Amino acid sequence: MTNNPADGTKKNIVLIIATISAFIVPFLVSSINVALPKMAIQFHMEAVVMTWVNTIYFLALAMAQVPMGRLADIYGRRKIFILGVAISTAAALTGTQAQSAGMLLVSRAFQGFGAGMMSNVIIAVLTSVYPSETRGKALGISMTGTYVGLIFGPLIGGYLTGRFGWPSIFIVSACFGALLLVLTFLFIKSEWRDARGEKFDGSGSVIYAVSIALFMYGFSSLPSLPAIAFLFAGMIGLVYFVRRELKSSHPILDFRLFKSNRIFLFSNIATLSNYLATYALTYLLSLYLQYIKELTPYNTGIILIWSSIPMVIFTPLAGRLSDRIEPRLVASTGLAIGCVALVLLIFLSNSTPIWYIKLALVLYGTGIGLFSSPNTNAIMGSVDKRMLGVASGTNGTMRTSGMMLSMGITMIIFAVYIGQVEITRQYYPQLLVSARVGFGIFTALGVGGVVAQIAGRRKA
């Protein structure tokens, strides 16, 4: 195998594979968001347990991203990508046979772990293939797959759930995984190992994975005393991990990048803030539309795709724009627009018209579309080539951590306002209050992200 990105690999094939990879994760997640009420009925899930269906997916994804990004830099990004696709595909097929909430959660965990291996590695490959002057354009096109997934996820997921049942969503996801494996084996012949020969910190990877699992489990289970203990243990583990990595000659996550590279630091903070503030938006609206507005899963999906249309339009445009002007300026604008959408949703009520919700979704989608590819371009362009896997994994971890924390905050709100019960008609008022409180908290967090991004631009 060769390390020359141009040898044996066509750019357009890599771009197609990256775009399909970007499509799969949001397609699966947004499809399941629409199917969750049906899953909850079948498995008699409480409100908090229902939230774990997606949270455990992102938890496993976050546990995998940084270690696997480093492993890919050392042993080969193609190898790790193929293994990740295989694990995710097999787990999706296993999920179709789930007979309990526990079995479903295990399947989701393995799907997330596989996605953590594949999703960011392919971004590193794409960055290796495309030169800096066209990198933003390529990233914009590939990330459009994410938002196409968000468009068709609720739509197809709602149709499949109503017609064939929720397991059919996993079957469709597995089919896309099989397609990726075929394309990769047939057309990607090169390998990328820019950190070949360097050591892999296996014990550090274990400390990282266990610590982040303890932290997120504790955070999502607050405010109980055991949850506080798990949260505290996770925080101690993460602090120890940071100190250990700072002293390591071959860290899986080089924290010196955050100290010496302001673009890397503030762009990653922006990623965390953006997804922390916005990810739970479609989840809360899905519950609101199906429970309070009494819409079908399919009609709910039709409404939710209003956020994805501007994402598809603006993501490639923003990517091209970031090749010409300061990427973080474009990203900051996107963050600010997302905050406007969150402010609108604070005022949800039983009588809120559908057009108002669509307006908020369009603003949310426009913000995400303007933010994602320029911010990723800034991060990937700020590091050395041998660190591309780590940079991609770090950015992916910030993104996934934001999603998990967003869902964790939602879990806490549900625990406080609804409690450990199934969501039935008598709890609809509490569900509405929970959504409004959540959007208020997320608005404040989003404003903090805008401030951090502006601060980063001034100091960089």
C-alpha positions as CSV (number, residue, x, y, z in Angstrom):
1,M,0.0,0.0,0.0
2,T,1.0,3.6,-0.6
3,N,0.7,6.7,1.4
4,N,0.3,8.9,-1.7
5,P,-3.3,10.0,-1.7
6,A,-3.4,10.4,-5.5
7,D,-2.1,6.9,-6.2
8,G,-4.9,4.3,-6.8
9,T,-7.7,6.5,-5.5
10,K,-9.9,8.8,-7.6
11,K,-11.1,11.9,-5.8
12,N,-14.7,11.7,-7.0
13,I,-15.0,8.1,-5.7
14,V,-13.7,9.1,-2.3
15,L,-16.1,12.1,-2.3
16,I,-19.0,9.7,-3.1
17,I,-18.1,7.4,-0.3
18,A,-17.6,10.3,2.1
19,T,-21.0,11.7,1.2
20,I,-22.8,8.3,1.7
21,S,-21.0,7.9,5.0
22,A,-22.2,11.3,6.1
23,F,-25.7,10.4,5.1
24,I,-26.0,7.2,7.1
25,V,-25.7,8.5,10.7
26,P,-28.2,11.3,10.5
27,F,-30.6,9.2,8.5
28,L,-30.6,6.5,11.1
29,V,-30.9,8.9,14.0
30,S,-33.6,11.1,12.6
31,S,-35.6,8.1,11.4
32,I,-35.5,6.7,14.9
33,N,-36.5,10.0,16.4
34,V,-39.8,9.7,14.5
35,A,-40.1,6.0,15.4
36,L,-39.4,6.4,19.2
37,P,-43.1,6.7,20.3
38,K,-43.8,3.4,18.6
39,M,-40.8,1.8,20.2
40,A,-41.9,3.2,23.6
41,I,-45.3,1.5,23.2
42,Q,-43.8,-1.8,22.2
43,F,-41.2,-2.0,24.9
44,H,-43.2,0.0,27.6
45,M,-40.4,2.6,27.8
46,E,-40.5,5.4,30.3
47,A,-39.7,8.9,29.0
48,V,-36.1,8.9,30.2
49,V,-35.4,5.3,28.9
50,M,-36.8,6.4,25.5
51,T,-34.2,9.2,25.4
52,W,-31.5,6.6,25.9
53,V,-32.2,5.0,22.6
54,N,-30.2,7.8,20.9
55,T,-28.1,8.8,23.8
56,I,-26.4,5.4,24.1
57,Y,-25.6,5.6,20.4
58,F,-23.8,8.9,20.7
59,L,-22.1,7.7,23.9
60,A,-20.5,4.8,22.1
61,L,-19.7,7.0,19.1
62,A,-17.9,9.4,21.4
63,M,-16.0,6.6,23.1
64,A,-14.7,5.4,19.7
65,Q,-13.9,8.6,17.8
66,V,-10.6,9.9,19.4
67,P,-8.9,6.5,19.9
68,M,-9.9,5.2,16.5
69,G,-8.8,8.5,14.8
70,R,-5.4,7.9,16.3
71,L,-5.4,4.2,15.4
72,A,-6.3,5.1,11.9
73,D,-3.3,7.5,11.6
74,I,-1.0,4.8,12.7
75,Y,-2.3,1.6,11.1
76,G,-4.4,2.9,8.2
77,R,-7.5,4.9,7.7
78,R,-9.0,2.6,5.1
79,K,-8.7,-0.4,7.5
80,I,-10.5,1.4,10.3
81,F,-13.1,2.7,8.0
82,I,-14.0,-0.7,6.7
83,L,-14.1,-2.3,10.2
84,G,-16.3,0.5,11.4
85,V,-18.8,0.1,8.5
86,A,-18.9,-3.7,9.1
87,I,-19.6,-3.3,12.8
88,S,-22.3,-0.7,12.3
89,T,-24.0,-2.8,9.6
90,A,-24.0,-6.0,11.6
91,A,-25.4,-4.1,14.7
92,A,-28.2,-2.7,12.6
93,L,-29.2,-6.1,11.4
94,T,-29.1,-7.4,15.0
95,G,-31.3,-4.5,16.1
96,T,-34.1,-5.8,13.9
97,Q,-34.4,-8.8,16.2
98,A,-34.6,-6.9,19.4
99,Q,-37.2,-8.3,21.8
100,S,-36.7,-5.9,24.7
101,A,-35.6,-2.3,25.4
102,G,-32.3,-3.7,26.7
103,M,-31.5,-5.6,23.5
104,L,-32.4,-2.5,21.5
105,L,-30.0,-0.4,23.5
106,V,-27.2,-2.9,23.1
107,S,-27.7,-2.9,19.3
108,R,-27.7,0.9,19.3
109,A,-24.4,1.0,21.3
110,F,-22.6,-1.2,18.7
111,Q,-24.1,0.9,15.9
112,G,-22.6,4.0,17.5
113,F,-19.2,2.4,18.1
114,G,-19.0,1.4,14.4
115,A,-20.1,4.8,13.3
116,G,-17.4,6.4,15.6
117,M,-14.8,4.4,13.7
118,M,-16.0,5.3,10.2
119,S,-17.5,8.8,10.3
120,N,-14.4,10.9,11.1
121,V,-11.8,8.6,9.4
122,I,-13.4,9.2,6.1
123,I,-13.2,13.0,6.6
124,A,-9.5,12.6,7.3
125,V,-9.2,10.6,4.0
126,L,-11.1,13.3,2.1
127,T,-8.8,16.0,3.6
128,S,-5.8,14.0,2.5
129,V,-7.1,13.7,-1.1
130,Y,-8.1,17.3,-1.7
131,P,-5.7,20.2,-1.6
132,S,-6.3,23.2,0.6
133,E,-7.7,25.4,-2.2
134,T,-10.6,23.0,-2.9
135,R,-10.9,21.3,0.5
136,G,-13.8,23.5,1.7
137,K,-15.8,22.7,-1.5
138,A,-15.2,19.0,-1.0
139,L,-16.1,19.1,2.7
140,G,-19.2,21.1,1.8
141,I,-20.4,18.5,-0.7
142,S,-19.7,15.6,1.5
143,M,-21.4,17.2,4.5
144,T,-24.5,17.8,2.3
145,G,-25.0,14.1,2.7
146,T,-25.6,14.7,6.4
147,Y,-28.5,17.0,5.7
148,V,-29.9,14.9,2.9
149,G,-30.0,12.2,5.6
150,L,-31.8,14.6,7.9
151,I,-34.3,15.3,5.1
152,F,-35.1,11.7,4.2
153,G,-34.7,10.3,7.7
154,P,-37.9,11.6,9.2
155,L,-39.8,11.2,5.9
156,I,-38.7,7.6,5.1
157,G,-38.6,6.7,8.8
158,G,-42.1,7.8,9.3
159,Y,-43.3,5.9,6.3
160,L,-41.4,2.7,7.1
161,T,-42.6,2.8,10.7
162,G,-46.2,3.2,9.8
163,R,-46.1,0.6,7.0
164,F,-43.6,-2.0,8.0
165,G,-42.7,-1.3,11.6
166,W,-39.6,0.4,13.1
167,P,-37.1,-2.6,12.4
168,S,-37.4,-1.8,8.7
169,I,-35.4,1.4,9.4
170,F,-32.4,-0.7,10.6
171,I,-32.7,-2.9,7.5
172,V,-32.4,0.2,5.2
173,S,-29.4,1.4,7.2
174,A,-27.7,-1.9,6.8
175,C,-28.2,-1.8,3.1
176,F,-26.4,1.5,2.9
177,G,-23.6,0.0,5.0
178,A,-23.3,-2.9,2.5
179,L,-23.1,-0.4,-0.4
180,L,-20.2,1.4,1.4
181,L,-18.3,-1.8,1.8
182,V,-18.7,-2.8,-1.8
183,L,-17.6,0.7,-3.0
184,T,-14.6,0.8,-0.7
185,F,-13.3,-2.7,-1.6
186,L,-13.8,-2.0,-5.3
187,F,-12.5,1.5,-5.7
188,I,-10.3,2.6,-2.7
189,K,-7.0,0.8,-3.1
190,S,-4.7,3.3,-1.3
191,E,-4.0,3.5,2.4
192,W,-3.2,6.5,4.6
193,R,-0.8,6.0,7.5
194,D,0.8,9.3,8.1
195,A,1.8,8.4,11.7
196,R,3.1,5.0,10.8
197,G,5.5,3.5,13.3
198,E,4.3,5.7,16.2
199,K,2.9,4.0,19.4
200,F,-0.7,3.7,20.2
201,D,-1.6,4.5,23.8
202,G,-4.0,1.6,24.6
203,S,-4.3,2.2,28.3
204,G,-5.0,5.9,27.6
205,S,-7.7,4.9,25.2
206,V,-9.3,2.7,27.9
207,I,-9.1,5.5,30.5
208,Y,-10.7,7.9,28.0
209,A,-13.5,5.6,27.0
210,V,-14.4,4.6,30.6
211,S,-14.2,8.2,31.9
212,I,-16.4,9.7,29.2
213,A,-18.9,6.8,29.7
214,L,-19.1,7.4,33.5
215,F,-19.4,11.2,32.9
216,M,-22.2,10.9,30.4
217,Y,-24.1,8.2,32.3
218,G,-23.9,10.3,35.5
219,F,-24.9,13.5,33.7
220,S,-27.9,11.9,32.0
221,S,-29.1,10.3,35.2
222,L,-29.1,13.5,37.4
223,P,-30.2,14.5,40.0
224,S,-29.9,11.2,41.9
225,L,-27.1,10.5,44.3
226,P,-25.6,7.6,42.3
227,A,-25.6,9.8,39.2
228,I,-23.6,12.4,41.1
229,A,-21.1,9.7,42.0
230,F,-20.8,8.5,38.4
231,L,-20.4,12.1,37.2
232,F,-17.7,12.9,39.7
233,A,-15.8,9.7,38.9
234,G,-16.0,10.5,35.2
235,M,-14.7,14.0,35.8
236,I,-11.8,12.7,37.8
237,G,-11.0,10.2,35.1
238,L,-11.1,12.9,32.4
239,V,-8.8,15.2,34.4
240,Y,-6.4,12.3,34.9
241,F,-6.6,11.5,31.1
242,V,-5.7,15.1,30.2
243,R,-2.7,15.2,32.5
244,R,-1.5,11.8,31.3
245,E,-1.8,12.8,27.6
246,L,0.1,16.0,28.2
247,K,3.1,14.0,29.4
248,S,2.8,11.3,26.7
249,S,5.2,11.3,23.8
250,H,2.5,9.6,21.6
251,P,-0.9,10.8,22.9
252,I,-4.1,9.7,21.4
253,L,-5.3,13.2,21.8
254,D,-2.6,15.9,21.7
255,F,-3.9,18.6,24.1
256,R,-1.0,20.7,23.2
257,L,-2.9,21.5,20.0
258,F,-5.5,23.3,22.1
259,K,-2.8,25.4,23.8
260,S,-0.7,26.3,20.7
261,N,-3.4,26.4,18.0
262,R,-6.1,28.9,18.7
263,I,-8.0,28.1,15.5
264,F,-8.2,24.5,16.5
265,L,-9.2,25.4,20.1
266,F,-12.0,27.9,19.4
267,S,-13.4,26.1,16.3
268,N,-13.8,22.9,18.4
269,I,-15.4,24.9,21.2
270,A,-17.8,26.3,18.6
271,T,-18.6,22.7,17.4
272,L,-19.4,21.7,21.0
273,S,-21.5,24.7,21.6
274,N,-23.5,24.4,18.4
275,Y,-24.5,20.8,18.8
276,L,-25.1,21.2,22.5
277,A,-27.5,24.0,21.8
278,T,-29.3,22.6,18.8
279,Y,-29.2,18.8,18.6
280,A,-32.3,18.2,20.9
281,L,-34.4,20.6,18.9
282,T,-35.8,18.0,16.4
283,Y,-36.1,15.4,19.1
284,L,-38.3,17.7,21.3
285,L,-40.3,18.8,18.3
286,S,-40.9,15.2,17.2
287,L,-42.4,14.4,20.6
288,Y,-44.4,17.7,20.6
289,L,-45.8,17.1,17.1
290,Q,-46.8,13.5,17.8
291,Y,-48.1,13.8,21.3
292,I,-49.5,17.3,21.6
293,K,-50.4,18.0,18.0
294,E,-51.4,14.3,17.5
295,L,-49.7,14.0,14.1
296,T,-48.7,10.6,12.6
297,P,-45.0,9.7,12.3
298,Y,-45.1,10.3,8.6
299,N,-46.7,13.8,8.9
300,T,-44.2,14.6,11.7
301,G,-41.4,13.7,9.3
302,I,-42.9,15.9,6.6
303,I,-42.7,18.9,9.0
304,L,-39.2,18.1,10.3
305,I,-37.6,18.1,6.9
306,W,-38.1,21.8,6.7
307,S,-34.9,22.2,8.7
308,S,-32.9,20.0,6.3
309,I,-33.8,21.7,3.1
310,P,-31.8,24.9,3.9
311,M,-29.0,22.7,5.2
312,V,-28.7,21.0,1.8
313,I,-28.7,24.4,0.1
314,F,-26.3,26.3,2.3
315,T,-23.8,23.6,3.3
316,P,-22.0,23.3,-0.1
317,L,-22.3,27.1,-0.6
318,A,-20.8,27.8,2.8
319,G,-18.0,25.3,2.0
320,R,-17.1,27.1,-1.2
321,L,-17.3,30.4,0.6
322,S,-14.9,29.3,3.3
323,D,-12.2,28.7,0.6
324,R,-12.4,32.4,-0.2
325,I,-13.0,34.2,3.1
326,E,-12.4,33.6,6.8
327,P,-14.2,30.3,7.6
328,R,-14.9,31.2,11.1
329,L,-16.8,34.4,10.0
330,V,-19.2,32.3,8.1
331,A,-19.5,29.8,11.0
332,S,-20.3,32.6,13.5
333,T,-23.1,33.8,11.3
334,G,-24.6,30.3,11.3
335,L,-24.4,30.0,15.1
336,A,-26.2,33.3,15.5
337,I,-29.1,32.3,13.2
338,G,-29.5,29.0,15.1
339,C,-30.0,31.0,18.3
340,V,-32.9,32.9,16.7
341,A,-34.6,29.6,15.9
342,L,-34.2,28.5,19.5
343,V,-35.7,31.8,20.8
344,L,-38.8,31.3,18.7
345,L,-39.4,27.8,20.1
346,I,-39.4,29.0,23.7
347,F,-42.9,30.2,23.1
348,L,-44.4,26.9,22.0
349,S,-48.0,26.2,23.1
350,N,-50.9,23.9,22.4
351,S,-52.1,26.3,19.8
352,T,-48.8,27.2,18.1
353,P,-49.5,27.1,14.3
354,I,-47.5,24.7,12.1
355,W,-46.1,27.6,10.0
356,Y,-44.4,29.0,13.0
357,I,-42.7,25.7,13.7
358,K,-41.6,25.5,10.1
359,L,-40.2,29.0,10.3
360,A,-38.1,28.0,13.3
361,L,-36.9,24.9,11.5
362,V,-35.9,26.8,8.4
363,L,-33.8,29.2,10.5
364,Y,-32.3,26.3,12.4
365,G,-31.4,24.5,9.2
366,T,-29.9,27.7,7.7
367,G,-27.7,28.2,10.8
368,I,-26.4,24.6,10.7
369,G,-25.8,24.8,6.9
370,L,-23.7,28.0,7.3
371,F,-21.8,26.6,10.3
372,S,-20.7,23.0,9.7
373,S,-18.5,22.9,6.6
374,P,-16.6,26.2,7.2
375,N,-15.9,25.3,10.8
376,T,-14.7,21.8,9.8
377,N,-12.5,23.4,7.1
378,A,-11.0,25.7,9.7
379,I,-10.2,22.8,12.0
380,M,-8.8,20.4,9.3
381,G,-6.7,23.2,7.7
382,S,-5.1,24.2,11.0
383,V,-3.2,20.9,11.7
384,D,-0.3,18.9,10.3
385,K,-1.1,16.1,7.8
386,R,0.0,13.4,10.3
387,M,-2.6,14.7,12.7
388,L,-5.6,14.6,10.4
389,G,-7.1,11.6,12.0
390,V,-6.7,13.0,15.4
391,A,-8.1,16.4,14.4
392,S,-11.1,14.8,12.7
393,G,-11.7,12.5,15.7
394,T,-11.4,15.5,18.1
395,N,-13.9,17.5,16.1
396,G,-16.2,14.5,15.9
397,T,-15.9,14.0,19.6
398,M,-16.9,17.7,20.2
399,R,-19.8,17.2,17.9
400,T,-20.9,14.0,19.5
401,S,-20.3,15.3,23.0
402,G,-22.5,18.2,22.2
403,M,-25.2,15.9,21.0
404,M,-25.0,13.7,24.1
405,L,-25.0,16.7,26.5
406,S,-28.0,18.1,24.6
407,M,-29.9,14.9,25.1
408,G,-28.5,14.6,28.7
409,I,-30.0,18.0,29.5
410,T,-33.3,16.9,28.0
411,M,-33.2,13.8,30.2
412,I,-32.7,15.9,33.3
413,I,-35.6,18.2,32.3
414,F,-37.8,15.1,31.7
415,A,-36.8,13.6,35.0
416,V,-37.7,16.9,36.8
417,Y,-40.9,17.8,35.1
418,I,-42.3,14.4,33.9
419,G,-40.6,11.8,36.1
420,Q,-40.1,8.0,35.6
421,V,-43.3,7.4,33.7
422,E,-44.6,6.7,30.2
423,I,-45.8,9.8,28.4
424,T,-49.6,9.6,28.3
425,R,-52.2,12.3,27.7
426,Q,-52.2,13.3,31.4
427,Y,-48.5,14.2,31.1
428,Y,-48.9,16.3,28.0
429,P,-48.8,19.6,29.9
430,Q,-45.5,18.6,31.6
431,L,-44.1,17.6,28.2
432,L,-44.9,21.0,26.8
433,V,-43.3,22.8,29.8
434,S,-40.2,20.5,29.4
435,A,-39.8,21.5,25.8
436,R,-40.1,25.2,26.5
437,V,-37.6,25.0,29.4
438,G,-35.2,23.0,27.2
439,F,-35.3,25.6,24.4
440,G,-34.7,28.4,26.9
441,I,-31.6,26.6,28.2
442,F,-30.3,25.8,24.7
443,T,-30.7,29.4,23.7
444,A,-28.4,30.5,26.5
445,L,-25.9,27.9,25.5
446,G,-26.0,28.9,21.9
447,V,-25.4,32.5,22.7
448,G,-22.3,31.4,24.6
449,G,-21.1,29.6,21.5
450,V,-21.4,32.7,19.4
451,V,-19.4,34.7,22.0
452,A,-16.7,32.0,22.1
453,Q,-16.4,31.9,18.3
454,I,-16.1,35.7,18.1
455,A,-13.5,35.7,20.9
456,G,-11.5,33.1,18.9
457,R,-11.5,35.2,15.8
458,R,-10.2,38.2,17.6
459,K,-7.4,36.3,19.3
460,A,-6.3,34.1,16.5
